[in-house]
Amino acid sequence: MTDRTTPLHTAVIGGGSIGIGFAVVFARAGFTVAVMDPDPIRREIIPSEFAAKLRTLASHGLLQESLEVLEARFAVHGDLAEAALGAQLIQECVPERVELKQALFASLAGLTDEKCIIASSSSFMPTSVSAKDTGVEQRILVAHPGNPPYAIPVIELVPNQLTDPAIVQRAHYIYTQAGMSPVMVNKEIEGFVFNRLQGALLREAYALVRDGAASVDDIDTVVRDGLGRRWTFMGPFETADLNTRGGIASHAEKMGPSYHRMGGERGDTSEWTPELIAQVEAERRAMLPSDQWDDRTAWRDDQLLRRLAAAEANKSVL
Ligand SMILES: NC(=O)c1ccc[n+]([C@@H]2O[C@H](COP(=O)([O-])OP(=O)(O)OC[C@H]3O[C@@H](n4cnc5c(N)ncnc54)[C@H](O)[C@@H]3O)[C@@H](O)[C@H]2O)c1
């Protein structure tokens, strides 16, 4: 039985891989969580999958509380009304099919109170489509996780044009409380930011294989043993900013024409205009004033070496 006296009660609708992942995130944060799945076979398996993920987290020293405490916050339901009862945040995790999501949101309109946040895990479908004419447009947003959400903290929050800003703010607060890193996506663009960045790299990787420029394994090696080493602790803007003395503006001046030609080969002729570079430069300098550039590059090198040393130490253990 779920204890509903704890500060925040959540419901997860759809107990597949993402749903169980969120159940772990919420229970780990001290929230109670009711998981709903219409499939009786799934419902039988969900508790053992949940417990297995908790045990894995515990084996890495990533749980502050015992399995029993976390399991007591968790319940499984076959009935939507029961699962939604009293929920302050509902995380929708049903398959990526518009008719399923629309029907669910229309049902939730009548089952939840107007302060309840409805968050869609959708990877591609904006809520202006999935929640159209369902009655929950003002309290719904996309909250798109990585997979699994308990190991990848970023979560993209994408409101639609009708979403109440107070709902967005509250969702941001709740995911932060749950140990996640919420980011705002200000427009309902397809793929949001996560999959757009992933897509840009995948498109080029496919093109390189098609053109016979490199093998699949070698391209994976370039990311795993190259680009990805820095990306475990900083993003592409910080990487470029630290790669060239003078920061990102200098990087754009030196490398911009070459990147522009590479884009042109793929049919992308968009430019890094002086205004765009100035905007990026201003945001970066607000994060890292120029006089701290040397210290930060030393920090980057230290981060890379720490990870290298940890990987070497692991190798000798294995
Ligand atoms: N898998 C990923 O890598 C990933 C990453 C981020 C976001 N997402 C998104 O998360 C959502 C769920 O994806 P998943 O990979 O967990 O799918 P999944 O197929 O593993 O799980 C979906 C679950 O929903 C249940 N379900 C089906 N119809 C339902 C209904 N009407 N009401 C309640 N439950 C229902 C199914 O029984 C199943 O257990 C999708 O929108 C997907 O795009 C997936």
The ligand as an ORCA input file, in Angstrom:
! r2SCAN-3c Opt
* xyz 0 1
  N      12.833      4.094    -24.632
  C      13.488      5.240    -24.725
  O      14.703      5.298    -24.968
  C      12.751      6.527    -24.450
  C      13.502      7.653    -24.037
  C      12.808      8.826    -23.730
  C      11.431      8.889    -23.894
  N      10.752      7.785    -24.331
  C       9.291      7.896    -24.469
  O       8.692      7.308    -23.324
  C       7.417      6.753    -23.701
  C       7.380      5.293    -23.251
  O       8.413      4.586    -23.898
  P       8.941      3.155    -23.390
  O      10.227      2.926    -24.125
  O       8.933      3.080    -21.908
  O       7.797      2.196    -23.978
  P       7.474      0.689    -23.548
  O       6.851      0.066    -24.738
  O       8.663      0.045    -22.901
  O       6.361      0.845    -22.396
  C       5.071      1.327    -22.629
  C       4.153      0.757    -21.541
  O       2.897      1.425    -21.656
  C       1.864      0.456    -21.430
  N       0.642      0.957    -22.051
  C       0.181      0.747    -23.296
  N      -0.984      1.399    -23.468
  C      -1.255      2.049    -22.292
  C      -2.321      2.878    -21.841
  N      -3.329      3.199    -22.628
  N      -2.265      3.333    -20.561
  C      -1.241      3.023    -19.741
  N      -0.219      2.226    -20.124
  C      -0.217      1.756    -21.384
  C       2.419     -0.828    -22.040
  O       1.774     -1.969    -21.480
  C       3.899     -0.752    -21.678
  O       4.167     -1.401    -20.439
  C       7.280      6.959    -25.208
  O       6.556      8.125    -25.469
  C       8.723      7.143    -25.659
  O       8.830      7.913    -26.844
  C      11.379      6.602    -24.589
*
